[in-house]
Amino acid sequence: MTNELKGKVNYSINGNIAILEVDNPPVNPLSSGVRAGLSESIAKANADESIEGIILTGAGRSFIAGADISEFGKSYDGPDLHAALREIEFSNKPVLAAINGAALGGGLETALVCNYRMGTNQAIVGLPEVNLGLLPGAGGTQRLPRLIGPSQALKMMLAGTPLTAKKALEQGIIDAISENSLIEDAIAFLQEKIGLSEHPKVRDKNEKVLEARGAENVLAEAKALAAKTRRGQFAPGQIIACVEAAINEDDFDVGMKKESDYFLECLMNPQREAMIHIFFGERAASKIADIPKETPLMPIKKAGIIGSGTMGGGIAMNLANAGIPVLILDQDEKNLEKGMSVIEKNYQMMVDRGRMSQEQKEMVMGLITPTLSYDDLSDVDIAVEAVYENLDLKQEIFKTLDEVTKGDAILASNTSGLDIDAIASVTNRPGKVVGTHFFSPANVMRLLEVVRGKDSSDETMATVMSLGKKMKKAAVVSLNAPGFIGNRMLAGYTHQANMLLLEGALPNQVDSALESFGMSMGPFRMLDLVGLDLGWRARKLADIETPLANKISDELCERDRFGQKNSKGFYNYSEGSRAPNPAPENEEIYKEISNKNNIERREISDQEIIDRCILALVNEGARILEEGVAQRSGDMDIVYINGYGFPIWRGGPMFYANQLGLEEVINKMSAFSELDEEFWKPAPLLKKLSEISGTFGEAPGLDERAELLSFKNANMGGV
């Protein structure tokens, strides 16, 4: 069965030059109509005796932003991508790629079959397929190493991040940068090349791959990089194997055949489906179901941050990086000086590591202005409060902000769990109040929970979500409810980890099992990092009896073991190091607490550890969904991957549950209910979906959320 062709290629002539313009808005992916148009247009130009050269460019702001993922697994009439690229590569007339914007994935691979490449200053090039669990499957793994060398090509493909035109020129990916009109400059460039007897083909450039033949360090360094930055992922190993073929195979087409085979293996691997789920999930999460697309956005031209500590400084950096001038306020001058110093050091570290130029550092630092006076915030468009978690203090700050800022300014609180409605209640503009839960360190972590109060206006929500995108955050909407999305789910996860410790597991076993599953950090390493004393002190202050699950951590605190902050918690730490070392002296404490609470310690398997901790996330996620706290199950996957170290290649906890099968989830929970019937009681939504063989996000005959409750009106009462 065939499908309707998508996209086209516009054909025009300028003197002796044919201009092929890919036209498939908004970003010109290589859809079926584009592939057909490229083949037809190349043939047409080659058949026209008056044409001596061909320019390939893109309509709008993109060159070609990659393959059309929506076409995977479907069949179409016309050429596949390899056939279309072959027409370009073996054109009788020279072809120049005039890169007017993004040339990503298949877009860069298209440029690599052209004889020449030119970009604008705004052009970006990259092979980001690894981010989708794939490898560049249209010759990228064979041509890029020949053009820039295997070592650089591997770094680029394993990172999956694009290069600017300037860096692409330095590395030799493009031949020139257009400073004026791209098409005029491209025509002039090509006119100079037309008379040459031969035009270079990247496939024939073997010098750099031959240099690497026998140099084991090239592949060894790539494997070390993949192990460090892409732990547990399948595609990086396949990319390295493809480049190994580029280095060692004398026949280019043999390398291409290996690339095709390895690509198919990636395509069939479950990681690919999980990572594409996250790719589309981030885009879905940025949309608020009941807010019209045409909702006007408030321009954010200036921002204010209250608090110059770790969070305030990190948020200020996010805004400055987005080009927004920021005032950072602290009423303690020493704190303010220290905060500005930390920001400067963070930027200097980026300069030292080559991630930023000195000029860029000076530019962003110039956008951040310290102040000791609230009056200086009078003309900001958004004020973000970033002080410690104390409702009274935050309410006091919001009262002041309400008085000193202009009436239409958005007032945001960086709270990890306090009641946004209670904060909004002390202002005269509750519609302009919103929660912005940045994750620490805010200048590094991508997750931003945008918390919707009962009065938060459509304009406020849409503006903050747009600002999140501008700051390159993965922004997810949560209703105002205890713990929002992430921390509420985390409570069950850490509860199970603590119970496993009481029942016989040791911290290292729990952490190792979950890190082998793919979590970036096990729960006990995480608790040591955060500080065991936070919960302990809060319980003592409120005179609350220690819950069973916290009895071990509270006993450790009673013995002055607070975690990394004093080098001893669940683990021991050497001075100046964050690496955990075993703490065998704790094992008697664990046994003692278990005995006191009549818990018989036993051998616990790694699989039980994984199931109990991960399924605790899933069950609470189902409750969050049916209560309307999250808009969609995919949003919770985005939260856990970007904020809590869940492995992207597993697609997030809710996607993982779908892959496991919700019936199997229920069966496992039923077995665990013998240990704790109340905890393992299935969420009604989870139970219902399992009974109809449904899945989160695509349940047959059941909208996972909307049929149960309305997102905007559910649970608006807050905490």
N, C-alpha and C positions, 0 to 999 in steps of 0.2 A: 504494500500500500504506500503510495507517495503522498507528500504533503505539498501545500502551496509554497512556491519559492518566496523567500524573504530577502529584501534588499535589492539594490541594483548598482551598476557602475555607469556613471555618465561619461560619454565619450565626446571630446571636442578636439579641435586642431588649432595650433598656433604656429603658422608657418610650416616648418618641416618637423614639428614636434606634435605627437599625439599626447593628449592629457587624459588620463584615466582617473576619475574621481569616484571613490567608494562612497555610496550614499545609502546608509542604513541607520537612520537616527535611533537613539541619540548618540551612540558611541561607535557606530560602524563595525559591529562584530562580523566575522566571516560566515554569515548565514548562507543558505543555499543559493539565493539570488545573486549574492556578491561573488561566490565562487564561479557560478555560471557566467556572470558578467565579466569577470577577469579573463576567463578563457576566451570568450568571444571577442573581447576588446583587443587582447594581445594578437589574436589571429587576424583581426581586421587591420590593425596597425602594420603587422608584418606583410600583409597582402597589398598594402597601399605603397606604390613605388615612390610617392612624394614624401613619405614619412621616413625620417632618418634617426629619430630617437623617440623614446617613450618616457613620460613622467607619470608616476603613480602617486596619488595623494588622497586625502580624505576630505569629505564635505564637513562643514561645521568645525568643531573644536578638537576632533579626534582624527588620527590617521586610521588605525584599526586597533580596537581595544581588545582583540583576542577572538577566540572561537565563540560560537554561540552555544552556551552550555545547555540551553533549552532544547537543542536538537539532538543531544546525545541519545543514542538508542533508536532514533527514527531514520527512515529511509527517504531519500529525495531523488528526483530525476536530476541529471546533470552531473558535473564532475565532483569528485571528492576534493578535499583540500590539497592532497599530494598531487593530484592531476593538474589542478589549477596552478600550483606553484611550479610544477615542471614546465608548463607553458611559458611562465615568466623567465625561469632560469635559462631555458634554451631558446629564448627569443633571438631572432636573427639581427635584431636592432637593439642597441643599448638601452637599458631600463634604469631610471633613477627613482629611488623612493624619496619623495618630498614629504618629510614627516612633520605634519603641522600640529601635532598634539601627542596623544598617547599612542605608542606603538608597543603594545603589551602582548605577551604570549604569542599566539598565532600572528599578531600584527608585526612583531619584531621578526618572527620567522619569515613572514612575507618580505619584509625589507631585506633580509639576509639572502634571498634568492635574486634580488636585484643586483645589477653590476655596481651601482653607486648609491650612496645614502647621504642625504642632507636634511638637517632639522632646523626648526626655529629655536630661539632661546627658550621657548616654553615647552619644547618637546621633551618627552620622557620615554625611555625605552626599558624594557625588562621582560623577564621570563618568570612570571609568578606562579606557574602551575603547581609548584610544590605546596603552595598554600591550599590547594584543592585536592591534595593527595595524588597528584598526577605528575608527569614529567613532560617537558616540551616534546610533543609528538610529531611535529612537522619539520624535523631536521635541525631544531635548535641545539640539541646535544651534540650534533656532528659539525655544524657550521660555526657556532660561536667559539668553540675551542680553536678552530682553525684561524679565526679572525683575531682573537685577543689572547690566545694561549689557554691551555687547559686549566691552569691554576686560577686565573681570573674568572674564567667561564664558570668553573665549579662554585666559586664564592658567590657569584651573581645568581646562579640557579638555586643554590641551597638557601640563600637568604630570601629569594623571592621578592626583593624590593627593587623598585625601578631606579634608574640612574638619570640624572639631569643631562641635558644636551651637552653641557660643558664637560662632564665626566665621560660621557659617551664619546666625545671627540678625542679626549685625552687617551682613552683606552683603545681607540681605533674602530669603534663600532660604526660611527658615522664619519664621513669624509670632510664635511664642512658644516658651518652654522650660517644660516641666512640672517643677516642683520636688518634687511628691508622687506621687500615683497618676496615671499617664499617662491612663488611660481616664476617670477621674473629672474630671481637668482638661480633657480633650478634650470631654467632654459639656458641662461648664460653658461652655467657650469657644464651642461650637457653638450652645448654647441662646441665647447673646447675639446670634448672627448670623441665627438662623432667621427672625426677623421682617423682615429686610431685603428690599426689593423686588427687588434684584439682588445676585448673588454674583460676585466677580471671577473672570475667566478669564485665565490667563497669556497665552494667545494674543492677547488683545485689548489687552495693555499695550504700546503702541507708542512711548511717549514716549522711552524710552532708546535705542531703535534709530534713531528719527528724529533724535535729537541727534547720533548718530554718522555720519549720512548726509553724505557729503562730507568727513568728517574722515579724511584719508588716513593720519594717524599711527596710528590704531587698528590697521589691518591691517598697516601697515609694521612696527610694534612686534611684532606677533604673528609675522610672518615672520622677523624677526630672532631672536626667542626660539626659534622652531622650528629655525632654522639652527644655533643655539648648543647647544640641549639635545636635539634630535631629528635630528641630522645623518644624512642618507641615508634617513630614514623617509618612507613614502608617505602615511600617514594624516594627519599634521599639516596638510599642504597642503590635503587634502580638508576637514578641519575648518574651516580658515580660509575656504575657498570657501563652505562652508555658512553661516558667520556673515556673510560678505559678502552672501549672498542674504537673510539675515534683515534686514540693514541696508537693502538697496536695493530689495527687492521689496515692493510695497504689499499684495499678497495673501499672507496667511499660508500658504495651501495651496500656492502656487507654491514658496515656500521649503521646504515639507515634501516636495514632489515632487523638488526638487533634492537635499535631504538623502537621500532614498531612492535616487536615482541614484548619488550619491557613495558611499553606504554599499555599494551593490552593487559598485562599482569596488574598494573596499577588500576586500570579501569575496572577490573573484576574484583579488586581488593575491597573489603568493607570499609576501609579507612576513607576511600574516595567518596563514598556516599555520605559518610559522617561529615567530612570536611566541606562538601558542597552544601550540605544541610546548614552548616554554620555560615557559609558564604551568603546564602539567601536569607538565613535567619537574622543576620545583622541588619539587612535591608528592611526586613519585615518589622523588626523591633523599633526602627526609627519612625514608624507610622503609628499614630494613635487612632484606634478604630473609630471612635465617634467624633473626631475633630475633622471638619471639612478641610480638604486639600488646599482650598483657596483662603483659609484663615490668614489674615494679615500678620506679618511678623514685625515686631518692634526692632528698629535698628539698634544694635549694640555697638556704640562708638567709644564708650569709656566705661571702665568697671572699677569697683572698689572691693577690697578684701579686708575683712576685719579679723585681725590675728596674724602675726608674722611667724608663727611656729612652723613645724614641719608641713602641716596641711595647708596653711595659708600661703606659705612660700611656693609649694608645689602647684597650687591652683593659680597663683599669680603667673608662674612660668607657662602654664597652659594657655592662659589668655594672651600673654605677650607673644608666645609662639604663633598664635593665630592673628597677630598684628593689631591687637586691641590694647590701647594704653590702660595701665592699671595703677591705681593708688593702693598702697598696702598700709593699713593703719594698725598701730599698736600704741597703747597709752603708756607703755614702758619703753623709754628711749633705748635702754641697753638691749632689751628683747628685739627691738626694731633693728638696731645695728647688727645684732647677731643674725637675725633672719635675712637681712640683705646680704650679709657675708656668705651665708649658706647658699643663697641663690647664685651669687657670683661664682662660688666654688663649683656648683653643679654645672654651670655653663662652661667654666674653664676646663672641667673634666671632659666635656663634650668636644671642646676645641683640641685638647691634648690627644683625644682618641680619633680625631679626624672626622667627627660627625658634624662639625660646625666650623666655619671660618672665624677668624678674629673679628672681621667686619660684621658678620652675622651676630656674634656675641654682643658687640657694642650696640648694634641696632636694637636687639631685644632688651638688653639692660637699660637702654635709653627709654624704653616704654614703661618701665617699672619705677614708680616714684614713692618713696616712703613719706608717711605723714603721721603726726601725733594728734591731729585735730579732725574731729568728725565734720566740721564745717567744710573741709576740703572735698567732702563727698557730695556736695550739693548738686552737682550736675552729672553724676554718674547715671548710666542707663540700667546697670544692675549692680547690686551690692551683695557679696557672698560672705556670710558670717562663717568663720572657721575657728571657733574657740572650742575648749574642751566640753565634754558632754554634761552640761548642767542646765536644766530647763529654766531655772530662775535667771541665770546669767544670760542665756540666749534671749529670753523675753525682755530683759532690761535693754539689751543691745537693739532688739527690733523696735522697741519703743523709741529709742534715740534715732535709729535709721528712718523711722516713719516721720519723724519731725524734721530731720535735716536734708533728706533727699527729695528730689522733685516728685510730684504726685504720681507720675506714671512709671517711676523706676521699679524694676522687679527686685524683690527682697528674697534672697535665697539662703537657706541654712544647710551647711555641710554637716548634717547629723547622720549618725549611723543607726538611729532607732528611736529618737524622741518624736513626740507627737507634733506634727507640722501644724495641725489645726490649733493646738494650744499656743503655739508660737504665733500663728497668724492672728489669733484672737486679741492680742494686745495692740494690733495696728488698726488703722482706718482704711486699709487696702488689702483685705484678705484675698481678693482675687489676684493680687500681684505677688502673693507669697507662695513659695514652692520649695521643696527639698531638693538639694543637689548633693547626693552622697557620693563624693569622690573616694576612690580607694587609694590607700597609702602604699608607696609614695605616689602622690597625685601626678607628679610630672613623668612618671613611668607607667603606672597601671592604666589600662585602657577603659576599664569599666566606670560608668557613671549611672547610678540609679537616680532617676528623676522622679521625685515623690509628689504625687498629686493630692493636694488637700481637697477638702470638700468644696471649697470656694475657688480653687485655682482656676483662672479663666482659660478659655481655649487659646487666646492670644499668648498668655504667659507660658502655657505648656508648649505650644508650637515654637515659640521663640527660644525657649531653653533647649528644646530638642535640636533645633537648628544650630544653636550655639555649640552644643555637644559635638555635632558633626564637624563644625568649623575647627574645634579643638582636637579633632581626630579621635574622639572617644566612641566607644561602643555604648550608646545611650539606650537605656531600657526604662520604661515607665512602670512604676509601682504605685498602688494605692497606699494611702496613709494607714498602715497597720503595723502592729508590733514586729520589729525586726525586718520590716519591708519584705523583700524577696530573699536576698542572699543570706543574711544573718539568721532569718527564721529557719531556713533549710539547714543551715550549719548547726543549729542547736541539736537536732536529732543525730547528725553525723558525729559530733563530739560526744554526745551522750552515749552512743554505742561504743565509741572508742574507749571511753572511761569504764563502761561496763565490762568490755572485753578484758581490760586490765584487772578489774576485780575478779573476773572469772578464771584467770590463769595465764593470759597472754602477757608479754612484756612490751614496753614501749617500742623497742627496736623491731620486734616482730611485727607489730601493728603498722609501724611506719614503713617498714620494708615491703610488706604485702601491698600496701596502698600505693607506694611509689613504684612498685613493679607493675601494678595496674595502670600506672601512668600519671598519678597525682604528682604535682611538682614538689610537694612537701607533705610528709605524713602529719597526722593530727598532733602527735606529742612534740614533734619539732616545732610545729606551728604554735602550740600553747606555750612552749618555752620562749619562743620569739616574742609573742604578745605580752607575756608576763602572767604567771600563775596568781600573782598577788592581787590582780585587779578584781576578780570575782570574789576572792577571799575577803579582801578589805570591804567590798560593798556589802557582803553578807554580814560581816561583823558590825558594820555601821548601822545596818537596818535590823540587827539582832534577829537574823533569819537562821533557822536550823539548817545545817549543811545537808543538801540532798545526797542520797546514796551515791549517785554517780560522781559527785565532787569530793567525796570523803578522802580519797587518796591525795588529790591535788591540795586540798586544804591542810592535810597533815604535813605535806611537804613544806607548805608555807609556814606552818607552826615551827618547823625546823630550819627556817630561814633559807629555804630553797625556792627562789622566785623565778628561775629561768635564766635566760641569757644575761639579764641585767646585773645579776651578781654571780654569774658563771656556774650556777648549779640549780637544776630543776629536775625534770625527768632524766636529763642527761647532765654530764659535767662538761665544762668548756674551758679550754686553755686560754690564757690571757691574750686578748686581741684577736681571738678566732671565734667564728660562728659555727665551726664544725663540731657536731655532737660526739661526745665520747661516752662509752658505757658508764653507768653509775650502779655498780653491783651492790653498793651499800643501801640502795633503795629497796632491794628485793625483799628484805625482812619487813619493811614497812608495808609493802603490798600484801604479803602473807598475813601480817598482823591485822590489817584492816579487813581483809576477806574473812578471816576467822571471827573477828568481832561481829561481823554482819551475817554470820552463818552461811557464807558462800564457800562451797567446796571448789578449790581451784582444780583445773583440768587442762589437758592438752587441747589447744584450739588450732584448727587448720587455717592456712592463709586464705583459702576460699571462703571460709565462714567469716573471716575478718572483712574481706572485700564485700561480700554479699550484705552483711549487716550494716556496714557504714554507707555503702552506695544506695542500697534500697531504702534506707532511712531518708536519704535525700529525695528519692523518687516519691515515696508515700506522702511526705510533707509537700512536695511540689504539686501533687494531685490535689491536695486540700487548698493550697494557694490558688490554684487554677479555678476550682469550683467556687471559691469565695470571691473570685474576680480581682484578687490582689494583683495578679499578673494578667496581661491581656491574652497571652498564648503560651503554649508549652515551650516553643522555641525560644521565647524570651528568657526562660529560666536556664536554658542551655547556654545562651549568650552570657548570662550573669556568671555561671559557674566556670566557664572557660576563661573569661576575661578578668574575673575577680578572685577566683578561689583555686586556680591551678588545676582544674579538671582537664584531662588530655583532649586536645582538639580533635585528635584522630578517633576518639570514641564518640564525638558528636554531642557531648553534654549528657547529664543524667537522665533526662526525659527521653532523648533519642536512644540512649543505651538501653533503657527499659523497653522501648519499642523493639529493638534488635533482639533482646533477650526473649521477648514475648511476654505480654502482660499476664497471660495465664501462668507462665513459669514464675513471674514475679510474685503473684498471689500464692503459688505453691510454696515458694521459699519462705515467704512471710508467715504462712500458716505453720510451717515447721518451727520458726523462731518464736511464734506466739506461746509455745510451751514455756519459754523463758520469761516472757513478759507480755501477757495477753493484751493489756491496755495499749502498750506502745505499738504493737504490731497489728492493731485493728486497721484493716484497709480503709483508705479514703473511699467514700461512696463512688466518686467518679472513677477511680482505679478499678473498683469492683465491677462497676457497670460496663466499662470498656472491655474488661477481660471476659465478661460473660457473652459479649457480642463479637468477640475476636477483633476488637477494634484496637486502635493505636492512638497515642497522644498526637493531636494535630491533624489526623485524617480518619477520624472514626466514621464508619459507614452509618448514615442516618442520624448522626449525632454531632452537632457543633459542640466541641468539648467545653465551651464556656457559655456561649450566648443563650442556649436553651435553658441553662440553669439559672443564670442571673444576668442582669445588665451590668456591664463593666463600670459605667460611670456612677451608677446609683448604689452599687453594692458596697456594704461595709464602709461607707463614707464617714461613719462616726469616729474613725481613727482609733487611737489607743484606748 
